[in-house]
C-alpha cells in the first residue's frame, strides 16, 4: 500500500499555514445584506471557457432574489489559476465585475497525482481526472500548477481579491451569520480549510448545497456513461469531503445522481441561443454536450421548490486507501454507528426539469446594460 510522504496532520498544517500567509490587509469588504435576497457564495472548480462549471453562475447572477457575495475557486476539473481567469473573464462579459472572486486551494489536502496514478494501477481507471489528465492519461499530467495558457475568450482585466478563498468564506459568513448559503460544485478543499481554520464556520452559515455524492454508480457505469458515474468532486480530495460532510452544518443538500439526467443538448442549446446576447454567444461558442450538473446545483440553491422528491440519510466519504477511496456511502439513521460524526443530509432524487429549463433559458437570455464586450 502506498504511504504518503507527509503525515495527514503535517499536510493539514501546511495547508493552513499557506492559507494564513495568503491573507493580507487588502481584504474584500463584507457585502451588505439586502432585504428579501438569498445570500450565496459559490465555491467551484470553474473549468472554462463554457461548460457546466462556468454556466453554474447563471442561476445565481441572474436571479433577482439572490445576492452573490462572491465566488471562490478551487483546483479540480482544471487548475485553479486558469479556472479563476476564465471565471473573471465571464464576469466581464456579462457585466458583473462587481462580484468578487477569491482564489483558493491549488492542491488537495492529502491526495496527489502520484497517489491517484497508483490507485489506477491497483484498482482500475478513474474516467475523469481533472487537472491531472482530464479524460486522458494521468502519465502526462504535471504535479505543479502550470502557467495559464492562452485563453480563447481573451484574458480578463478583473483581478481576484487579495484574500484566500478560505479567509473570504469565513469573513462573509461571520458578516452575515446564519444567512449565507454555500454552494459547492467542485472538490471541497476550500471548505475544509475554512472549517479547520474556523471551527464555527459551518454552524455560522445558513446551509450547504453541494454537487457530488453520487449513489448507485456501479450499474450506471455499465449501462450508461462511465464518465458521468465518476464522483470526481469527492475522489479528487476525499479528506476534504470527509471534513466538510462531518462539520456541524444546519442543513446539507446533496445534488448528486439526479444531475446526470438533464443534458445540455443541442436542441436546448438552440433554444438558449435563439436570443443573441454576449452571454448566449458565449454559451454557443463554447458549447460542451454534458449534463447540467452545476447549473442544477446552483438553481436548487436559489430555488429549492425545484426539488420534487428527496430522501434524508447519513452520509460520509470513504478515506481508507482501497478501491472505494473517495466514494460516498450512506446509511439510515437507525444504522449509523453510536456517536458517529456522520450527519443527516437531504439527497435530491428528482426536480421539475421543465421548470428548470424554462427558468435557466430566461436567465441566460437576460441582457444587462453597461457590460464589457
C-alpha positions, 0 to 999 in steps of 0.5 A, spaced: 500 500 500 502 506 498 504 511 504 504 518 503 510 522 504 507 527 509 503 525 515 495 527 514 496 532 520 503 535 517 499 536 510 493 539 514 498 544 517 501 546 511 495 547 508 493 552 513 499 555 514 499 557 506 492 559 507 494 564 513 500 567 509 495 568 503 491 573 507 493 580 507 490 587 509 487 588 502 481 584 504 474 584 500 469 588 504 463 584 507 457 585 502 451 588 505 445 584 506 439 586 502 432 585 504 428 579 501 435 576 497 438 569 498 445 570 500 450 565 496 457 564 495 459 559 490 465 555 491 467 551 484 472 548 480 470 553 474 473 549 468 472 554 462 471 557 457 463 554 457 461 548 460 457 546 466 462 549 471 462 556 468 454 556 466 453 554 474 453 562 475 447 563 471 442 561 476 445 565 481 447 572 477 441 572 474 436 571 479 433 577 482 432 574 489 439 572 490 445 576 492 452 573 490 457 575 495 462 572 491 465 566 488 471 562 490 475 557 486 478 551 487 483 546 483 479 540 480 476 539 473 482 544 471 487 548 475 485 553 479 489 559 476 486 558 469 479 556 472 479 563 476 481 567 469 476 564 465 471 565 471 473 573 471 473 573 464 465 571 464 464 576 469 466 581 464 462 579 459 456 579 462 457 585 466 458 583 473 465 585 475 462 587 481 462 580 484 468 578 487 472 572 486 477 569 491 482 564 489 483 558 493 486 551 494 491 549 488 492 542 491 488 537 495 489 536 502 492 529 502 491 526 495 496 527 489 497 525 482 502 520 484 497 517 489 491 517 484 496 514 478 497 508 483 490 507 485 489 506 477 494 501 477 491 497 483 484 498 482 482 500 475 481 507 471 478 513 474 474 516 467 475 523 469 481 526 472 481 533 472 487 537 472 491 531 472 489 528 465 482 530 464 479 524 460 486 522 458 492 519 461 494 521 468 502 519 465 502 526 462 499 530 467 504 535 471 504 535 479 505 543 479 500 548 477 502 550 470 502 557 467 495 559 464 495 558 457 492 562 452 485 563 453 480 563 447 475 568 450 481 573 451 484 574 458 480 578 463 482 585 466 478 583 473 483 581 478 481 576 484 481 579 491 487 579 495 484 574 500 484 566 500 478 563 498 478 560 505 479 567 509 473 570 504 468 564 506 469 565 513 469 573 513 462 573 509 459 568 513 461 571 520 458 578 516 452 575 515 451 569 520 446 564 519 444 567 512 449 565 507 448 559 503 454 555 500 454 552 494 459 547 492 460 544 485 467 542 485 472 538 490 471 541 497 478 543 499 476 550 500 471 548 505 475 544 509 480 549 510 475 554 512 472 549 517 479 547 520 481 554 520 474 556 523 471 551 527 464 555 527 464 556 520 459 551 518 454 552 524 455 560 522 452 559 515 445 558 513 446 551 509 450 547 504 448 545 497 453 541 494 454 537 487 457 530 488 455 524 492 453 520 487 449 513 489 448 507 485 454 508 480 456 501 479 450 499 474 450 506 471 457 505 469 455 499 465 449 501 462 450 508 461 456 513 461 462 511 465 464 518 465 458 521 468 458 515 474 465 518 476 464 522 483 470 526 481 468 532 486 469 527 492 475 522 489 479 528 487 480 530 495 476 525 499 479 528 506 476 534 504 469 531 503 470 527 509 471 534 513 466 538 510 460 532 510 462 531 518 462 539 520 456 541 524 452 544 518 444 546 519 442 543 513 446 539 507 443 538 500 446 533 496 445 534 488 448 528 486 445 522 481 439 526 479 444 531 475 446 526 470 439 526 467 438 533 464 443 534 458 445 540 455 443 538 448 443 541 442 436 542 441 436 546 448 442 549 446 438 552 440 433 554 444 438 558 449 441 561 443 435 563 439 436 570 443 443 573 441 446 576 447 454 576 449 452 571 454 448 566 449 454 567 444 458 565 449 454 559 451 454 557 443 461 558 442 463 554 447 458 549 447 460 542 451 454 536 450 454 534 458 449 534 463 447 540 467 450 538 473 452 545 476 447 549 473 442 544 477 446 545 483 446 552 483 438 553 481 436 548 487 440 553 491 436 559 489 430 555 488 429 549 492 421 548 490 425 545 484 426 539 488 420 534 487 422 528 491 428 527 496 430 522 501 434 524 508 440 519 510 447 519 513 452 520 509 460 520 509 466 519 504 470 513 504 478 515 506 481 508 507 486 507 501 482 501 497 478 501 491 472 505 494 477 511 496 473 517 495 466 514 494 460 516 498 456 511 502 450 512 506 446 509 511 439 510 515 439 513 521 437 507 525 444 504 522 449 509 523 454 507 528 453 510 536 456 517 536 458 517 529 460 524 526 456 522 520 450 527 519 443 527 516 443 530 509 437 531 504 439 527 497 435 530 491 432 524 487 428 528 482 426 536 480 421 539 475 426 539 469 421 543 465 421 548 470 428 548 470 429 549 463 424 554 462 427 558 468 435 557 466 433 559 458 430 566 461 436 567 465 441 566 460 437 570 455 437 576 460 441 582 457 444 587 462 446 594 460 453 597 461 457 590 460 464 589 457 464 586 450 
